[in-house]
Amino acid sequence: MRYLTDRKRAVGLGSAKSGTEHHWAMQISSVALLILVPLFVFTTGWIIGAPYEEVAAYYNRPFPAIVAALTLIVGMMHFKNGAQMAIEDYVHGLAGRLTIIAVTCLSYAIAAVGVYALIRLAL
């Protein structure tokens, strides 16, 4: 028999033992995107429509390449976590688990392909 109060048992943990961690991950990625998206728009907006050589030369510099990669990675992880929350709420059983796996694979694939394309463009 454990002599813990209800509050002591619940500190930092929900019934699934991961709700607080998931919530904080969403909050942190939201704040990161709040900074990264305008930075991405301002650094990349003027290069849209430029010839390939000019775009390649622009992404050879580290700052625009790092901003684009961070925006892509943080955005896809935020998408994955948000979609997972929505799926857990509305899709149950095996279909829910398979949908979460599919969304997770899709978000990691998009992030990997995007970072690979940036690396290929920069090098």
C-alpha positions in Angstrom: 0.0 0.0 0.0 1.4 3.4 -1.0 0.9 6.4 1.2 0.7 9.1 -1.5 -1.9 11.8 -1.7 -3.9 12.2 -4.9 -2.0 15.4 -5.7 1.4 13.7 -5.3 0.3 10.9 -7.7 -0.9 13.4 -10.3 2.0 15.9 -10.3 3.2 16.2 -13.9 1.3 13.1 -15.1 -2.1 12.6 -16.5 -3.9 9.3 -16.6 -2.0 8.3 -19.7 1.4 9.4 -18.2 2.2 11.6 -21.2 -0.4 14.4 -21.5 1.7 17.1 -19.8 4.8 16.3 -21.9 2.7 16.4 -25.1 1.1 19.7 -24.1 4.5 21.3 -23.4 5.9 20.0 -26.7 3.0 21.7 -28.6 3.5 24.9 -26.7 7.3 25.0 -27.4 6.9 24.3 -31.0 4.1 26.9 -31.3 6.4 29.6 -29.9 9.3 28.4 -32.1 7.0 28.6 -35.2 5.9 32.1 -34.1 9.5 33.2 -34.5 10.5 30.9 -37.4 7.6 31.5 -39.9 8.0 35.3 -40.2 11.7 34.9 -40.4 11.3 32.3 -43.1 8.9 34.5 -45.1 11.2 37.5 -44.8 14.3 35.6 -45.8 12.8 33.5 -48.6 10.0 35.7 -49.9 12.1 37.8 -52.3 13.9 34.7 -53.9 10.6 33.1 -55.1 10.5 33.2 -58.9 14.3 33.7 -59.3 16.4 31.6 -61.7 17.8 28.3 -60.3 21.4 29.6 -60.1 20.4 32.6 -58.0 18.3 30.4 -55.7 21.2 27.9 -55.3 23.6 30.8 -54.6 21.2 32.2 -52.0 20.9 28.9 -50.2 24.6 28.4 -50.2 24.7 30.9 -47.4 24.1 29.3 -44.0 21.5 31.6 -42.5 18.7 31.1 -45.1 19.4 27.4 -45.3 19.3 27.0 -41.5 16.1 29.1 -41.2 14.4 27.0 -43.9 15.5 23.7 -42.4 14.4 24.6 -38.9 11.0 25.9 -40.1 10.5 22.7 -42.0 11.5 20.4 -39.2 9.6 22.2 -36.4 6.6 22.7 -38.6 6.3 19.0 -39.4 6.8 18.0 -35.8 4.1 20.4 -34.8 1.8 19.0 -37.5 2.5 15.5 -36.3 1.7 16.2 -32.7 -1.5 18.2 -33.6 -2.7 15.6 -36.0 -2.1 12.9 -33.4 -4.2 14.7 -30.8 -7.1 15.1 -33.3 -6.9 11.5 -34.4 -6.8 10.2 -30.7 -9.9 12.3 -30.1 -12.0 11.2 -33.1 -10.7 7.9 -34.5 -10.7 4.9 -32.2 -9.4 1.3 -32.3 -7.1 -0.1 -34.9 -8.0 2.5 -37.5 -6.8 5.2 -35.1 -3.5 3.5 -34.4 -2.9 3.0 -38.2 -3.8 6.6 -39.0 -1.4 7.9 -36.3 1.3 5.7 -37.8 0.6 6.9 -41.3 0.6 10.6 -40.2 3.8 10.1 -38.3 5.5 8.5 -41.3 4.2 11.2 -43.6 5.5 14.0 -41.4 8.9 12.5 -41.0 9.1 11.7 -44.7 8.2 15.3 -45.6 10.8 16.7 -43.2 13.5 14.3 -44.5 12.8 15.0 -48.1 12.7 18.8 -47.5 16.0 18.8 -45.6 17.6 16.6 -48.3 16.4 19.0 -51.0 17.9 21.9 -49.0 21.2 20.1 -48.6 21.3 19.2 -52.3 20.5 22.8 -53.2 23.1 24.2 -50.9 25.9 21.9 -52.0 
